[in-house]
Structures are given as C-alpha cells and as structure tokens.
C-alpha cells in the first residue's frame, strides 16, 4: 500500500483491510511513521514517538473495531503507561512518565488502535491555538500561516494531513471542536460523563473537560464512542447509557427534528464573517430540504455571569495543577518555565477563595438551568464554530505579558464565542466540516443536542455527511501530495 492509498481510508476501512489480510497492522504503522517523516517537519504536530508499537500490535485483539489502525495521543490529561507527558509546558518537561494507563487509554487499546506518538498542545491546554514555547507552533495543513486550532491542534493537524485517520483529543472550552473545524475534520465533544476521565481525575476543569477524538468520518467518530463510552470504576456520577450503538444511528433515517440556528455571539463587538454566515445558511437550507423544521432561535442566559464563573473555574484548576507539579518536581513556577498568560492565571488562581469557587459553581448551575429548557423545545441548535474561517498564527499569543490573567481570558474567549457554553452545560456538541472559504480554509458548523443525546447528533451528522460531503477534500500539506 502506498501513502496516497493509505490516506484515502478512514479508520474502520483500514481495520477492514487488516481483517481481510490485505494489509497488516505493521504495514499500517510503518505507513503512518512514513507520513510523520513526510509532513511533520512542516506542520509540527507530532512531538514525541511511542516506540512500543510492535508490542501493542501483539496485544491488540483481532476482533476489535479499530484493530491495527494507527493512532496518536494528545499530550495532556490522557496518560499511557511508560510514556512521557509534558502538557505543553517547560515546567513539566521531562519530569513525568506515566506509571499506568488512564481509563480512557485502556479503552483506546481495547478498541484496537496502535498509538505511535504524542501530539502537541498549548501549555496546559489554555489556548485555542497550539503554539507552546516548548515545541513551537503547529501549522494548519490547509495553510501553514494559519493556526491548527487548540488545544487539540496537534491531533487535528496530524489527522488532516493524513498521518492517521483518528487521534485522541479533549475539550474544555472548544478544544475538540475548534481544531476540527479549522482543519476540516469531525470533532465531537461528548456529554459530560459519557467518556471516562479517571482514575487520576474525577471532573477535569470542574466538569468542563471532556475526552474523545478528532477524525475524518462521522462513522469513525460514532464507532470510537461506542468503543470507549461508559463510566469508569469509582466515577462519582453515571449518566444514562445509549439505547443502541451510535454506529447504528447512522444507518437509520432520523425522525423529523425541530432545529434552531443562530450566528449570535452574545458580544456586540464580535460579528461572524460573511462566509461563516453563508456556511451556516447553507447547512440550514440542507436541513430544511431533508425535511426538518428549522427556525432562528438561541438560548437565553446571563453571559456576564457565565464569564465571571468560567475564568474562576479555569484559573483555579490551572493553579491547582501547577501547584501540584511544582511540589512533585521541586520546580518553582516562574517566567522561566511558564508562558506569561499561564503564569498570570496561575497567580490569579492562587488568590481565589472557597467562596469564589462556591459562587462559580452556583453560577454554573444557573447557566445549566437557563439553557436546558431551550433544548426541550428544540432537538438541535446549529451555530458556527469560529466567527472567521481560520485564524493566523500569533493572534492568540499566550506569552504576551501585557495581557494579564483577565486580559488573556477576554482576548481568548472573544475569538471563540460559540463553543464554551456547552462545556459548562455539559451537553454534547459536534463540529462538522460542511463548507470552505473562498481562500480554501475549512469552515466548521456546530450542532448541539440536549444532555445525553449523542444519538441525535449522529443521526443529523450522518445525513449532512451524505448531503454535504467532505471526504474528497485535501489540504495543501498532505501525505499523499508529499509522497507524489
């Protein structure tokens, strides 16, 4: 198999080729490694190898859904036994090697994927871009002058460039959906509690942080969710399990849905680009043509209270993490090992009190209660993912000392007005690459469903993938182009 052939297949197709013995897992692993060699010097997505892939192949079950499929893991939160994790930070660099697999890593292994490397992330995931000082910028394969998004930018860039068909990602404010949108991929943030995050953490980012993958096809997204969903041992809360496999949801025509759409950003100073608005309007027309009832509407909630709570949740979690790392390593957090805005938010987090946290959590509850009734009236909400089709490198500079903690927060979230609400409410939200700009950059459209309703997202995603296909689009930097 050639690289150009390998990169045409999604994960389930590659697994089928392995099971029919048309290709071996070792051949696929070598093709992915060749892909890393071909494009990673340009996009800088993979920051460390995982060399035990032959042992992984020997341990994988041949009847697993993704048997032998090459895979990459994002370098934060998820841990693989014996593999370093730097979290994109000089403070952590070289200090931590995972003693055991986290729950999700165990399930990834049981799905049959073969982990070949770690992908870059911004420092402690606190950015919608991936430009850590530790490893340098990850470049978007569609245009290397543009951001690959964040904080799962390394994983998204690698999948978009054809290195692997699917890669680990996580999302605390849009970090699966944002890079998926700007790299032309499928990116699902599952419902809070749908995928395991233990045993080291119970509620990452106070429940805002959710784990899953980025990939090129809806069916890979569904099949991987089938493989990894469900509570871990010792989880405090268990949500309702799916009635049938998510992959099956793609095979059945969905019922007629009531769908809302909105381009509103809740900030008069932020207006979506006309091409982004056009992309949403095209998706709305398609949903109407498919027989759904579509109208313009949006949830109503206290946006100022949301932001006051959100910065407390982010800064307190960051401060606790940095404090724990400092105690474990003996390293003192400073400008020598933390980027300027991360250091500022760490220091701000240290000033927060138990009362600040109580107020933030109470606000989180109020926001959830305000938004949930909207999704009793509507099955889905469609919005943009980004207000513009792509963001150039350097716009979200986390090492800008002029911004400070709140200045950085405001600067960051002004650029990502559509995604973070659904981390606070815990609802499932999905980015689909339904359009492209006149400059060739992907434009993602977000679909949000009520709590626990990934089945609804899979149904509409399957319809839209068929009606507005993206499979044959290829970025400028791609393993097939490089090989040719």
N, C-alpha and C positions, 0 to 999 in steps of 0.2 A: 504493500500500500504506500502511495506517495502522500506527502504532506498535504498537497492540494486535494486529494481524495479524503483523507482523514478529516480535514477541517469542514467538509460538507455535511458530516453526520452529527446529529445530536447524541446525547449520552445513551439513550435507550437503543438507538440504531447501532451504535458501536458495541453495546452489550450483546445485541442480537447477532452481530457478526462474530463476536467471540464465541457465543454459544453454538453457532453453526460451524465453528472452526475455520472460518475464512480468514481470521486473523487471531493472533494470540495476545494475551494481556501484556506480555513482554514487548511485543512489537508496538503495541499502542503506547506503552510507556516510553519507548525509545523515540517514537514519533513526537510525543509531547516534549521530550527533552530536546529534540532537534528544533522544535518550534521555539522553545525558550532561547536556544542559541541564536536562532534566526532573527527574532524580533525584540527580545528583551533588552538588548543594548540600546534600542531606540526608545522603547516605551517605559522601561524601568518599572515593571510591575512585580516581578518575582525577585525577592530579596534574600532568599536562602533555600538551598536544596534540602530535600529529605531523601537520604540515600538508601534507606532500607526497603525500597520498593519491591525488590525480588522476594523478600520475606513477607511483605504484605500480600503479594500475589499468591504465594504458597498458602497463606492463612485464609484467603477470601473464599467464600462459598460459591461454587459454580452456578447455583440456582438463585443467587441474589440478583436483584433487579438491575444493578449497575456493575455487574461483575466485570472487572478488568478495565473500567473506564478511568482514564487519567483525571486527577483532581488536584486542587490547590486549596490551602487553608489560609484564611486571613490571620494576620499576626497579632490578634488581640482577643481576649476572653476565652476562645476555644483553645484547649491545650491537647497536644499529642505526646504521649509518653516518649521521653528521651529527646524531645525536640525543643530548641530554644524558643523563647517568646520575648520580644523586645518592646511590644506595644508602640512601636514607632518612636521610642524615647531614648535619648542618651542616658537618662537616669537609670534605665533598666538594662541597657545594652550589656550583654554578656553575663548578666547576673542570675538569670533564671533559665533552668531547663526543667521541663515538666516531668514530675515523677510518675504521673499516671495520665491516662486519657480522661478527659471530662466526659460526661454522659453523652453529649451530642457527638463527640468524636467516636465513641464506641458505636453509636448507631450509624454514623457515616461508614465505619469499617464494615458493619454488618450489611450495609447496602451494596457493598462490593467495590466501591471506588478505591483507587490507589493514589494516595497522597504523595505528590512528587516535589512539593515546595511550599514555601510561605510567601504570601503576598503582602505588599506594602500597605500601611495605614498611616494616617496623620497621628501626631503624638497624642496618645490616649484617646484616639477617635474623636477629638474635639474640633472637627472641621468638616466642611462639606467639600473639601478638596483634599488631595493626597500629595502634600509637598513637605514631608518631615525633613528637618535639618539632618537627621540621622542618615537617611537614604536618598534624599533628593527627590525631585518631582517625578511623579508618574504621569506620563503623557497619554493623551487620548488618541487611540489608533485612527480615529476619523480625521483628526487634525492635531498634530503634535504640539501646536501652540496653545491648545486648549486643555483644560482640566479634564481628568477622567472622573471627576466627582469624588465624593468621600462620604463616609470614611472607608467604604469598601472599594476604593478606586483601583487598588492593585488587582483585586479579583476581577472586577469588571473589565479592566483593560486587557487582562490576560484572556478572558473568555471572548471578548470582542475581536481580539487579534487572532483567534483560532488556536491558541496554545492548548486549551482544554475546553470541553463543551459545557462544563459546570464547575462552580467553585463556591466555597464557603463564604458567607457574608453575614453581617449583623447590622442592626438598625436601632439607633436611639433617638433619632430626630429626622430620619430620612435616609440613613446610610446604606440601605439596600436599594431603595427606590431612586435616589438621586444619581448614583453612578450607573445604575441600569438604564435610566432614561438618557443620560448624555452619552452612553456607549452603545445604545441601540439593542438593549437586552430586556429579558423578562426578569423582574425583581419583585418578589412577594415578601412583605413583612407580615408574618402570621399573627393571629390573635395572641395577646399576652397569655402565656401558659400553654400554648399549643406545642412548642418545641422545648426540649429540656435545656436548662442553663446551669445545672449543678455539676458536681457537688460543691464546688468552691464558692459559688454564689447562689443566692436564693432569688433575688429580684435585682438583676443588674440595672444600675441607674434608677433605682427605686421603682422598678417595674416598667421603665420606658424602653429598656434594651431587649431586643428580640433577635433570635438566631434563625437563619435559613441559608439560602444560596442565591446566586445570580446564574442565569443560564440563557440559552438561545431559544428554547421552545417552551410553550406552555406545558406540554406533556412531561418534559423533564422536571419542571417545577412541581407539578402535581405528584409525579411518581416519587420524587425525593421527599416531599411532605408526607406521603404515605409511609415511606421507609423510616422517618425519624420522629413523627409526631407522637405525642403521649407523654404523660408525666414521668419524671424520674423518681427513683426511690428517695423518700424523705421530703419531696416537694410539699410546701405548705398548702397549696391550693391545686385542685384538679378541675379543669373545665370539661364540658361535655365533649365526648369523643365523636368523630364523624359517623354518620349513619351508614355510609358506604365509602369505598376508596375514592379519593379525589380523582384518580385517573379515570375512574368510571364516569365521573361527572362530565368529562369531555365527550363522551360517546352518546350522550342523551341530549336532545334538544331541550333548552331550558323553557320554563313557563314564561308567559308574558310578564315582564317586570315593569315596575314603576321606577324610573331612573331620573334623578336630578342632575343638573350640571351647573357649574359656576366657575368663573375666572376670578372672582373676588379674592383679594389678598388681605383684607381687613386692615390695610395700611394705604392711605391715600397717596403716599409718596412712592408706592411700588405699583407699577402697572405692567401687565404682561405684554410682551412683544406681539405684534400683529400676526406673525407666523405661528406663534404658540396658540393664539386665539383661534386662528384658522384651523389648526390641527384639532383642537377640541371640537370646533363646529363640525368638522368632517366626521369625527367619531360620533357625535350626536346624530348627524344625518344617517349614518350607518345603523346605529341602534334603532332609530325610527323605522328605517327600511326593513330591519329584522323583525319588526312587529312589536317593539317595546313602546311604552308610554313615556315620553321624555319631556321634561319641563325645567325651566331655570329656577333654581332654589338653592339655598345654602343653610347650614346650621347657624344658630344664633348662640353666642356665648360671650363671656367677658374676656376680650382679647388682652386687655392690660393685666388683669389678674392672672391669666394664663402665663404671660411672660414673666411676671414677678415670681410666680411659683417655679417656672421652668428653670430660670437661672439658679435658683436655690437648689433645685434637685441636681442640676449638672455640677455646680461648683462644690456642693457638699460631697457628692460621690467622688469627684476628682480629688478633693482634699484628703478624703479617707484613703483612697488608693495610693496617692503619692506618699502619704504619711506611712502607710504600711510598707511600701517599698523602701523608703528611707530607713525605717527601723530594721528591716531584714538585711539590707546591704551595707548599712553604715554610711551611705552617701547622703550628703546634705543637699536638699533641693536648692538650686540657685540658677542664675542666668547661664552658668557654665554647662548645665545639663538639662534645662527646661527652656522651651521656647517662651518668648516674652508674654504672650497672652495666656499660655498654660500656667506659667508661674504666677501671673496676676490672678487668675481664677483660683489657683491653689491657695494663695494668700487670702483671697476674699472668702473662700470656703472655710478657712480657719477661724474667721470672725463670726460665722453663723452660730446661732444658738439652737437649743432644743425647741424653743418657741418658734423660731423661724421655720424649722422643719415641720412642726405641727401645723402651722399656717399654710405652708406649701402643700402638704398632704391634704388638708381640708379643701384647699382650692382645687386640687386635682380631682377630688370627689365631686365638687360643684361643677367643674367643667364636664366631667363624665355624665352627670345628671342632666346638664343642659343640652348636651349633644345627642344623647341616646334617643329621645323622643323623635328627632328628625328621621332616624333610621327605622322607626316604627311606621312612618308614613311612606318612606322610600326604601326600595331594596338596595339601591346603589346610588353613590354620588360620583360623578366624573369631574375631575379638575385637571389642570396642568400639573406637572411635577416641578419644573423650573419655570420662572417667569420669562426666561430667554432661552433661545436654542444654543446652549453652550456658554461656558464661562472661561475666559482666558486665564492661563496660569498667572499667579501672582496677585489676582484680585482679592483672594481670601488669604492674606499673609498672616499666619498665626505668630510670626516672630516680629510683629510691629509693636515696638514698645510704647508708641503714642496712644494706643487704643485703651489699655487697661482692661479690667475684667468686664465691666458693664459695656464699655465701648466695643469690645470684641463681640460680646453676645449680640448687641444690637446690629453691628455690621454683618455678622454671620447670618442671623435669622432674617434680616431684611432681604437677603438673597435666596432664602429658602422658605417662603411663606406658606407653602401648601402641604407640607408633609408632617411637621412635628406634632400637630394636634392629635393625630391618630396614634402616636406613641403614648400620649397622656391618656387617651380614652381606651387604649389597648385594642382597638379594632383592627381587623385585617385590611391591608391596603396593598395594591398591586400596581406596578408600573409596566405598561406595555409600549413597545416601540412602534407606534402607529403612524408616524409621519417623519419627514425630513425637511429641513430648512432649505432655502434656495442656495445656501452655502454648503449644503451636504451634511450638516450636523443632524444627528437623530433628535427627534422630539418625542418625549415620553408622555403618555396620558395616564393619570392615576385613577384607579377605580377603588372605592372604599365601600365596604359592606358592614352590616351590623355585627356586633361582637359574636365571634364563633362561627361566622358564615363564610368560611373559605370556599364551601361548595358553590355558593352563589358567584363568587369571583371566578372560579374555574369555569363555570358554565358560560359566563359572558366572555371570558378570555378566549375560550375555545371558539366561540362564534366570531369574535373580532379577528383572531389569528387567521381564520379562513377567509373572512370578508376583506381584511386589510393586511395581506400577508407581508412579512418582512424577511422571510427565510433567505432569499437570494441576494440581499444587500450585503456588501462587503466594504469594510473601511479601507482607507488608503494603505495603512500598515497592517498586513495580514500575512500569516504563514504561507498561504498559497501564492500570494504575489511575490513574496521574498524568494520562495522556492523556485518560482518561474524565472 
